[in-house]
């Protein structure tokens, strides 16, 4: 074990952290993608179909919340350093799609 902080735990810890964090982040991305999918596939029968509109709104809110949670985890300095910047793309993209669908509505 090294007393120098620049050498201690550089490769082994990052590789382990990558695997440990990749699984929950991938699950959060999959959950957010499912909510985005449901928000995009629900079609109201007409302007009177409040239940379908409520389902779209709920799916969008849940997708934004899940993407936001994944984004917060990814923004932690130790996670971002180990995982890389491309892990920021899925929650931003899914959150943006859900926000656009929420604003556009049915």
C-alpha positions in Angstrom: 0.0 0.0 0.0 1.3 3.4 -1.0 1.3 6.5 1.1 1.2 8.7 -1.9 -2.4 9.6 -2.8 -1.7 10.0 -6.5 -0.7 6.4 -6.8 -2.9 4.6 -4.2 -5.8 2.8 -5.7 -5.7 4.2 -9.2 -6.6 1.3 -11.5 -8.1 -1.4 -9.3 -10.5 0.8 -7.5 -11.8 2.5 -10.6 -12.4 -0.8 -12.4 -14.4 -2.1 -9.4 -16.3 1.1 -9.0 -17.1 1.1 -12.7 -18.8 -2.3 -12.4 -20.5 -1.5 -9.1 -22.0 1.7 -10.5 -22.7 0.5 -14.0 -25.4 -1.9 -12.9 -27.6 0.6 -10.9 -27.1 3.3 -13.5 -28.0 1.0 -16.3 -31.1 -0.1 -14.4 -32.1 3.6 -13.8 -31.6 4.3 -17.5 -33.7 1.3 -18.4 -36.5 2.4 -16.0 -36.4 6.0 -17.4 -36.5 4.6 -21.0 -39.5 2.5 -20.1 -41.4 5.6 -18.8 -40.4 7.6 -21.9 -41.6 4.7 -24.1 -45.0 4.6 -22.3 -45.3 8.4 -22.5 -44.7 8.3 -26.2 -47.0 5.4 -26.9 -50.0 6.5 -25.0 -52.5 8.1 -27.4 -55.6 10.0 -26.1 -58.8 9.1 -27.9 -59.8 12.7 -28.0 -59.7 16.0 -26.1 -62.0 14.4 -23.5 -59.7 11.6 -22.6 -58.3 12.9 -19.3 -57.1 9.5 -18.2 -54.7 9.1 -21.1 -53.5 12.6 -20.5 -52.9 11.8 -16.9 -51.0 8.7 -17.9 -48.8 10.7 -20.2 -48.1 13.3 -17.5 -47.3 10.6 -14.9 -45.0 8.8 -17.2 -43.2 12.0 -18.1 -42.8 13.0 -14.4 -41.5 9.6 -13.5 -39.1 9.6 -16.4 -37.8 13.0 -15.5 -37.4 12.0 -11.8 -35.6 8.8 -12.7 -33.3 10.5 -15.1 -32.6 13.3 -12.6 -31.7 10.8 -10.0 -29.4 9.0 -12.4 -27.9 12.3 -13.4 -27.2 13.3 -9.8 -25.5 10.0 -9.2 -23.4 10.4 -12.3 -22.4 14.0 -11.4 -20.7 12.9 -8.2 -17.0 13.6 -8.8 -15.7 10.1 -7.9 -18.4 8.4 -10.1 -17.9 10.8 -13.0 -14.1 10.3 -12.9 -14.4 6.5 -12.9 -17.4 6.2 -15.3 -16.5 8.8 -17.9 -18.5 11.7 -19.3 -20.6 9.6 -21.7 -22.7 8.3 -18.8 -24.2 11.8 -18.6 -25.8 11.4 -22.1 -28.6 8.9 -21.4 -30.3 10.7 -18.4 -30.0 14.1 -20.2 -31.5 12.7 -23.4 -34.3 10.7 -21.7 -35.1 13.7 -19.4 -35.3 16.0 -22.4 -37.5 13.7 -24.4 -39.9 13.3 -21.4 -39.9 17.1 -20.8 -40.7 17.8 -24.5 -43.5 15.2 -24.4 -44.9 16.7 -21.2 -45.0 20.2 -22.7 -46.4 19.0 -26.1 -49.0 16.9 -24.3 -51.3 14.6 -26.2 
